[in-house]
């Protein structure tokens, strides 16, 4: 059985509507995207040697967002792309 190539993008989000809409748009744009609502399921797609090009995590609604970031080895003190409703509101006021 041939080894399956990793998806282009793995998406984690607790809320099904934004997760589904984002996955649908990514798929329409030609990306192979996998979406899940649990951190353990996402980690299955983040194995060494089989990692996607991008992982998107929507922390809103996840039971332990800090633990999710630790599991993904994201250092919250270092710059990373971040968008949340607070940021969007602040940016729109400028």
N, C-alpha and C positions, 0 to 999 in steps of 0.2 A: 504494500500500500504506500503510495507516494506521500511524503510529508507535506502537510498543508502549510502554505505560506501565511505569515501573520497578517492580520487586517492592517489597513493603513492607519486607522484611528479606532481607539477604544474609548467609549464614553460611559461614565458612571454618573448616575443621577437618581435620586429617590423618587422624584415626581415623574410619572409616566408621560405626561403631555409634553413638557419641554424636551425630555429625553427623546421621545419618539419623533417630534418635529425636527429636532436637530439631526438625528440619524437619517431621516427621510431627505433632508436637504443635502447632507453630505453624500448620500447615495446618489441623488440626482446630479450632483456635481462631479460624479465619477470616482468617488472614494469608496473603498470597501470599509464600512464602519460597523462595529459591533457595539451594542448598547446594553447596559445591565444596570440593575438597581442595587447590587450588593458588591461590597469591596472584595470578598473572597472570589466571586465570579470574575471580577475585573482582573485580579491577580493571575488567574489562569491564562490570561492573554498577555501577560507581562513576564513570561519566562525568559531567562537568559538565552540568547541565540534566536529568539523568536519574538522580538519586541516590535510593536507598531511604531510608526513614525511619530505619532502624537497620542497623548492620553489627555482627555478632557474630563475634569472632575467638577461636578456641581455639588458643593458642600451643603447647600441649603437642604434641610430635611434629613440629612444623614444622621444616624444615631450618635456617632462618635467622630466628628469631622477631624479633630486633632489626631486621633489614632489612624484615620485613613491617610492623612498626610505623612505621618511617621512610617506607616507601612509602605508607602510609595517613596520613602526617603526624600521627601521634599523638605528643604530647610526653609522655614518660614521667615528667616532673617535675610535670605538672599532674594534678589529680584526674580520675579516670575510674572507671567501674564496673569492678570486677575481682573475679573469683571464681576461686579455684584450690583444689586439694585441701589445701594448707597452711592457707589462710584458713578453710576449712570445719572442719578439725580444731581450729584455735585457737578458733573461735567456739563449737564444741560443748563445749569444756572450761569455758566460763564458767558 
